[in-house]
Structures are given as structure tokens and as C-alpha cells.
Amino acid sequence: MDTFGLNLVTTKANGGIAFTNNGAVTTSQNAINAVQLDGNGGAVTYGGTGTITTTGSSGNGLHITNIGAGTITATAGAITTSNGTAIQAVVLV
């Protein structure tokens, strides 16, 4: 099955995201992150025992961005990618 990943975004000032994955998220699409979390200055956290898998020719498993003083915390189960980065975290200043 070809499925797109999951993208959670907050536009709230100093907004954060808390995401718990105890299941499975997969994508076979090219240039798509399986799980993408985009904070807006608050805490962004990812955790759980679930799996993340990308099988396309590009795309990351778990991609997290935040801005300013926003923090990023990730405690992950198994993350596998065919050609992307397993975990990518970026804070934009």
C-alpha cells in the first residue's frame, strides 16, 4: 500500500507538540518524511514504542523542526529508512 506519512504542525505562538507513537507509521512515497513534527517555539516531544519505516528512494523517518528557544526531545523505538536519515532534528534560530 502506498501511503503518505504523518505531519503535525502548530502555528500557535510558542506552540509545541507532544506525540506518542505506540503503533506503526510507514510510507513508500519518495521525498516524504514518515513522521514530521513542526513546533513554533514550544516544546516538541516524540516518544513511544512504535515503529517508523520509509521505503521510498528518499525521505526521513522522523523529522522534527522548531524555532527560537523551542526544545526538541525524541525517545524512539525502531526507525528504518531506505535512503533517508532515521532521525533529523532542526531548531531554526
Backbone torsions as a table, in degrees:
resi	resn	phi	psi	omega
1	MET	NA	129.1	174.4
2	ASP	-87.1	117.0	179.6
3	THR	-131.1	150.1	174.1
4	PHE	-86.6	163.2	-178.4
5	GLY	-80.5	-161.5	-177.9
6	LEU	-118.2	127.3	-178.6
7	ASN	-126.7	113.8	177.5
8	LEU	-108.9	128.8	-175.7
9	VAL	-132.4	138.4	170.3
10	THR	-118.0	137.0	175.8
11	THR	-109.1	-0.7	178.3
12	LYS	-64.3	136.3	177.7
13	ALA	-57.8	130.3	-176.0
14	ASN	58.6	27.6	-178.2
15	GLY	-78.6	145.1	178.4
16	GLY	-127.4	176.7	179.3
17	ILE	-138.4	135.0	171.7
18	ALA	-120.9	118.0	-175.6
19	PHE	-126.1	126.6	175.9
20	THR	-114.3	124.8	-179.6
21	ASN	-116.1	109.6	174.6
22	ASN	-114.6	17.7	179.2
23	GLY	-122.3	-136.6	-179.3
24	ALA	-137.7	131.5	174.1
25	VAL	-119.9	126.4	-178.5
26	THR	-135.9	151.3	170.9
27	THR	-147.6	144.8	174.4
28	SER	-114.2	8.4	-179.7
29	GLN	-77.5	147.8	177.2
30	ASN	-80.5	142.2	175.9
31	ALA	61.8	28.0	177.7
32	ILE	-120.2	130.5	173.3
33	ASN	-78.8	135.1	-179.3
34	ALA	-63.5	-46.4	174.9
35	VAL	-130.5	124.7	177.4
36	GLN	-127.9	126.6	179.0
37	LEU	-120.4	122.3	-177.8
38	ASP	-119.6	104.1	178.0
39	GLY	-85.5	173.2	-178.8
40	ASN	-134.0	43.0	175.9
41	GLY	109.2	-14.1	174.9
42	GLY	-93.8	-176.4	179.8
43	ALA	-72.5	134.4	173.4
44	VAL	-116.1	122.3	-178.7
45	THR	-129.3	143.3	175.0
46	TYR	-129.6	135.1	177.6
47	GLY	-158.0	179.3	178.9
48	GLY	119.9	173.4	-178.0
49	THR	-100.0	2.7	-175.9
50	GLY	-71.3	171.3	-179.1
51	THR	-110.1	154.9	174.4
52	ILE	-131.4	130.7	-177.9
53	THR	-138.0	131.4	169.8
54	THR	-121.0	132.7	-179.9
55	THR	-119.1	3.0	177.6
56	GLY	-73.1	177.6	-177.7
57	SER	-77.7	-9.7	175.6
58	SER	-158.5	171.8	-177.8
59	GLY	112.8	144.5	-178.1
60	ASN	-92.2	160.1	173.7
61	GLY	-73.2	-65.9	179.9
62	LEU	-120.7	118.3	-179.6
63	HIS	-122.2	120.9	-178.2
64	ILE	-124.3	131.2	172.8
65	THR	-125.7	153.8	175.8
66	ASN	-152.4	169.6	179.9
67	ILE	-126.8	160.0	174.0
68	GLY	57.3	-128.5	-177.9
69	ALA	-86.5	6.4	-179.8
70	GLY	-62.6	141.0	-178.5
71	THR	-102.0	160.0	176.6
72	ILE	-130.4	129.0	175.3
73	THR	-133.1	130.1	178.9
74	ALA	-135.1	123.6	171.9
75	THR	-122.3	109.2	-166.9
76	ALA	-118.3	152.1	168.7
77	GLY	-80.5	-142.1	-178.0
78	ALA	-79.4	126.9	176.2
79	ILE	-126.5	122.1	-179.8
80	THR	-128.0	142.6	177.1
81	THR	-135.5	151.7	176.5
82	SER	-78.9	-46.9	-175.9
83	ASN	-140.6	3.5	-178.8
84	GLY	-103.0	-167.9	177.1
85	THR	-92.3	135.8	-178.8
86	ALA	-63.8	-54.2	179.0
87	ILE	-129.5	126.4	176.6
88	GLN	-128.9	123.8	179.7
89	ALA	-125.7	129.9	-175.8
90	VAL	-135.2	127.6	171.4
91	VAL	-109.7	120.7	-179.4
92	LEU	-91.7	126.2	-177.3
93	VAL	-99.0	NA	NA
